[in-house]
Amino acid sequence: MNKSYLVTWALAQFLGTLGIDRFYLGKIGTGILKLITAGGFGIWALIDLILVLTGNTTDKEGRPLDGFEEHKKVTRIVTIVLIVLGMISGGCSAAITAGNVTEMM
């Protein structure tokens, strides 16, 4: 039975630095490596997410993920929205922190 594209995408999106997406796909060895390196310091996690979003991820047996064609557009949009929200949140946090440091001086 083929693995789900949506499940793989969600795991890569939210738990990619822990390697959970790799464990789900049956790639235990690289899952452990990804776990102990925090997703290759985030770089490996990002690369895996891109591979999932472009349909270039397979399970341990080399089978493609079920549901890619049906869900690729929505998952790409959600990923972009999450990235933009993260950037806005980070910018707001930095501005607030900078304002607090200025007030302390």
C-alpha positions in Angstrom: 0.0 0.0 0.0 1.4 3.4 -1.0 2.0 6.1 1.6 -0.2 9.2 1.7 1.1 12.5 0.2 -0.9 14.5 2.6 0.4 12.7 5.7 3.9 12.9 4.4 3.6 16.6 3.7 2.1 17.4 7.1 4.8 15.4 8.9 7.6 17.1 6.8 5.9 20.5 7.4 5.4 20.3 11.1 7.8 17.6 12.4 10.5 17.5 9.7 13.3 18.5 12.0 12.5 15.3 14.0 12.6 13.1 11.0 9.1 11.8 11.6 8.4 12.0 7.8 11.3 9.7 7.1 10.1 7.2 9.7 6.6 7.3 8.2 8.0 6.5 4.8 9.9 3.5 6.2 13.3 5.1 5.9 14.3 4.4 9.5 18.1 4.9 9.1 17.8 8.4 7.7 15.0 9.1 10.1 17.3 8.5 13.0 20.1 10.7 11.4 17.6 13.4 10.8 16.4 13.2 14.4 19.8 13.4 16.0 20.9 16.3 13.7 17.7 18.3 14.1 16.8 17.9 10.5 20.4 18.5 9.4 20.3 21.8 11.3 17.1 22.6 9.4 18.6 22.4 6.0 17.7 18.7 5.4 14.2 19.3 6.7 13.7 22.1 4.2 15.1 20.0 1.4 12.8 17.2 2.3 9.8 19.5 2.4 10.7 20.8 -1.1 11.0 17.3 -2.4 7.6 16.4 -1.0 6.0 19.5 -2.5 7.5 18.8 -5.9 6.4 15.2 -5.9 9.9 13.8 -5.8 9.5 11.8 -2.6 9.0 8.1 -2.5 8.5 5.5 0.2 11.2 3.0 1.2 10.3 0.7 -1.8 10.5 3.6 -4.3 6.7 3.9 -4.7 5.2 7.4 -5.3 3.0 8.9 -2.7 -0.8 8.6 -3.1 -2.7 11.9 -3.6 0.0 14.2 -4.9 -1.9 15.3 -8.0 -5.1 16.0 -6.1 -3.5 17.9 -3.2 -0.3 19.5 -4.5 -1.9 23.0 -5.1 -3.4 23.3 -1.7 -0.3 22.1 0.2 1.9 24.5 -1.8 -0.4 27.4 -0.9 -0.6 26.4 2.8 3.2 26.1 2.9 3.7 29.5 1.4 1.1 31.0 3.8 2.9 29.4 6.8 6.2 30.7 5.7 4.9 34.3 5.2 3.1 34.1 8.6 6.4 32.9 10.2 8.3 35.8 8.6 5.7 38.3 9.8 5.7 36.8 13.3 9.5 36.9 13.4 9.6 40.5 12.2 7.1 41.6 14.8 9.0 39.8 17.5 12.2 41.4 16.5 10.5 44.9 16.4 9.1 44.4 19.9 12.4 43.1 21.2 14.2 46.1 19.7 11.6 48.5 21.2 12.1 46.9 24.6 15.8 47.2 24.4 15.6 50.9 23.3 13.2 51.6 26.3 15.7 50.1 28.7 18.4 52.4 27.6 
